[in-house]
Amino acid sequence: MKTIFRRAAYIILAVAAASCAKAVVEGTNEAEKRYFDAWMKKNHPLLESVGLGIYVLEETDSTEETADTVKADGYILAEYTITDLEGNISSYTGKEAAKQLGTYDTTTYYGPKVLTTFENAIQAGVAEAVIGMKVGSRKKVIIPGWLMTYSSYDSEEEYIKKATAGSHVIYDITITDFADTIEYWEKEQIQKYFDANTVEFGDKDTSD
């Protein structure tokens, strides 16, 4: 009788072990990573990732030797165009893109927009691309979907394992200004406006 019970127990343990072996759970972005890696191999086989795992397609340095450098915990003024991997535009700041899409409107503002570089206030992959750039420089990068998250982790592996999946994008961005505080930048812009549009006290229009 004991032998029968012992054999039954072995069978149950074996079945349980087999079930556990089959129940392999993939990480959050494993399937997307396979797709992304296949796309990169087909379209940019020689391109290597940098930092947390972005890929630099094009880069143009600033022509100003004393240009400010973008740092974390600050504010950038930037022009950008964002597309998916097939080149379909999803977001933009310039009127050229609006005209290309047929959405141009003369009453809409087109031009640089303010982005922050504070942790959890900018997507990890975008921060990886812009921090360290100089004002006046341009960069075009491929950012995997797991880096288009506002969450922060310490390594590419952790992003792949933990981050909520986003869309893979191609980000073409130009930095037009940078400030450590938004108040400083706002005051500077107001001063530039007054300098360009205000007549100095005492000046007169002597024309008839």
Secondary structure, 3 states (H helix, E strand, C coil): CHHHHHHHHHHHHHHHHHHHHHCCCCCCCHHHHHHHHHHHHHHCCCCCCECCCEEEEEEECCCCCCCCECCCCCEEEEEEEEECCCCCEEEECCHHHHHHHCCCCCCCCCCCEEEECCCCCCCHHHHHHHCCCECCCEEEEEECHHHCCCCCCCCHHHHHHHCCCCCCEEEEEEEEEEECCHHHHHHHHHHHHHHHHCCCCCCCCCCC
